């Protein structure tokens, strides 16, 4: 993991289970949204634009 992503404020979805498994964490900056697997936080995250994340969230909400 790059040192830049360690300082991000990561958080899990409010829909995450209490067992702590199968969770996605995100960190939002002014420029982008970073996404990672909470079970493997040391793995490289991927980045999407804020607009791209908003489109995904709308799609997920409507499904």
Secondary structure, DSSP 4 states (H G I P E B T S, - for coil): --HHHHTS--EE-TT--TT--S-EEEEE-SSEEEEEEGGGTTSPPEEEEHHHHHHHHHHHHH-
